[in-house]
């Protein structure tokens, strides 16, 4: 699995996962429940993850819809 997006913006996470799903790419959102620990202030970023074999296509989809991706960490 690779991190595709890391953001505190839930709208970006929602849009990205919807675009990926429409292209047949399964995305997993990590750190969703961190808001319970942080008090809901949005301080911790959520990560959108994709499988290794989908990374290149997922980055291309995000580029086309102008959502910034994370380079490999």
C-alpha positions in Angstrom: 0.0 0.0 0.0 1.1 3.5 -0.7 0.0 6.9 0.6 -1.7 8.8 -2.3 -3.0 11.8 -0.4 -2.5 13.2 3.1 -4.8 16.0 4.1 -6.9 17.5 6.9 -9.6 18.4 4.4 -12.5 15.8 4.6 -13.9 17.2 1.3 -10.7 16.4 -0.6 -10.7 12.9 0.9 -14.3 12.3 -0.1 -13.8 13.7 -3.6 -10.6 11.7 -4.2 -12.1 8.4 -3.1 -15.1 9.1 -5.3 -12.9 9.8 -8.4 -10.8 6.7 -7.7 -13.9 4.5 -7.3 -15.3 5.8 -10.6 -12.1 4.6 -12.2 -12.3 1.2 -10.5 -9.5 1.9 -8.1 -10.0 0.8 -4.5 -8.9 3.4 -2.0 -8.6 3.0 1.8 -8.8 6.0 4.2 -6.6 5.7 7.2 -6.7 7.9 10.4 -10.5 8.7 10.1 -11.1 8.0 13.8 -8.2 10.2 15.0 -10.8 13.0 15.4 -12.0 11.3 18.5 -8.6 11.6 20.1 -8.0 15.2 18.9 -11.4 16.6 19.9 -12.6 17.1 16.3 -10.4 20.0 15.5 -8.9 18.5 12.3 -5.3 18.6 13.4 -4.3 15.1 12.2 -4.3 14.5 8.5 -6.2 11.6 7.0 -4.4 9.3 4.5 -5.8 7.9 1.3 -4.0 4.7 0.5 -4.0 2.6 -2.7 -2.6 -0.8 -3.6 0.9 -0.9 -5.1 -0.5 -2.0 -8.5 -2.9 1.0 -8.6 -0.5 3.7 -7.6 0.4 5.0 -11.1 -3.2 5.1 -12.3 -4.4 6.7 -9.1 -1.8 9.5 -9.4 -2.8 10.1 -12.9 -6.5 10.4 -11.9 -5.6 12.8 -9.1 -3.5 14.9 -11.5 -6.4 15.1 -14.0 -8.7 16.4 -11.2 -6.0 18.6 -9.8 -5.7 17.0 -6.3 -2.2 17.1 -5.0 -0.6 13.7 -4.2 2.1 12.7 -1.8 5.5 11.5 -3.2 6.7 8.2 -1.7 7.8 8.7 1.9 
